[in-house]
Amino acid sequence: MTLIDQTAPAQSAALSFEFDLGHAPAKVWRALTDPALLAQWLLPAVGFAPEPGAAFTLVAPPQEGWDGTVDCRV
């Protein structure tokens, strides 16, 4: 898989990725919207709801200079 960052320079506070996955859409949707599965392959999600505009937080162990949280929006 090759990732190409197409984020406009003016949007440097946000990341956007587009890529094809070799799985059925239902399987991908489940991996992206089931909090238990999301935690297995990415990070635990706090307050996640699969609704447009919903805010949630990904939580990782704190590191020096970072509290371990990633603020996200669907």
C-alpha positions in Angstrom: 0.0 0.0 0.0 1.3 3.4 -0.9 0.0 6.4 1.1 0.1 9.8 -0.6 -0.5 12.9 1.5 -2.9 15.1 -0.4 -3.5 17.5 2.5 -3.4 21.1 1.4 -0.6 23.2 3.1 -3.3 25.5 4.7 -4.7 22.4 6.5 -1.5 21.4 8.2 -3.3 20.8 11.5 -5.3 17.9 9.9 -4.3 14.6 8.2 -6.2 13.1 5.4 -5.4 9.7 3.8 -7.0 7.9 0.8 -6.3 4.3 -0.1 -7.9 1.1 -1.3 -8.3 -1.9 1.0 -8.6 -5.4 -0.3 -11.7 -6.2 1.9 -15.4 -6.0 1.6 -16.8 -2.6 2.6 -18.8 -4.1 5.4 -15.7 -5.6 7.0 -13.8 -2.3 6.7 -16.8 -0.4 8.1 -16.9 -2.8 11.1 -13.2 -2.3 11.8 -13.6 1.5 11.7 -16.8 1.7 13.8 -16.5 -1.1 16.4 -14.6 0.5 19.3 -13.2 -2.9 20.4 -11.8 -3.6 16.9 -10.6 0.0 16.5 -8.6 -0.4 19.7 -7.0 -3.7 18.4 -5.5 -2.1 15.3 -5.2 1.5 16.2 -5.8 2.9 19.7 -8.6 2.8 22.3 -11.3 5.4 21.3 -13.2 7.3 24.0 -16.6 8.8 23.2 -16.6 7.4 19.6 -19.9 7.5 17.6 -20.0 6.7 13.9 -21.9 9.9 13.1 -20.7 12.7 10.8 -19.1 15.4 12.9 -18.9 13.4 16.1 -15.8 14.2 18.3 -13.9 11.5 20.1 -10.4 10.9 21.5 -7.8 8.2 20.8 -5.8 7.4 23.9 -2.2 6.1 24.0 0.3 5.9 26.9 1.7 9.3 27.6 5.1 10.1 26.3 7.6 12.8 27.2 6.1 16.0 25.7 2.8 14.4 24.8 -0.2 13.5 27.0 -1.1 10.5 24.9 -4.4 11.9 23.5 -5.4 12.5 19.9 -8.5 14.6 19.4 -10.5 13.3 16.4 -13.7 14.0 14.5 -15.7 11.7 12.2 
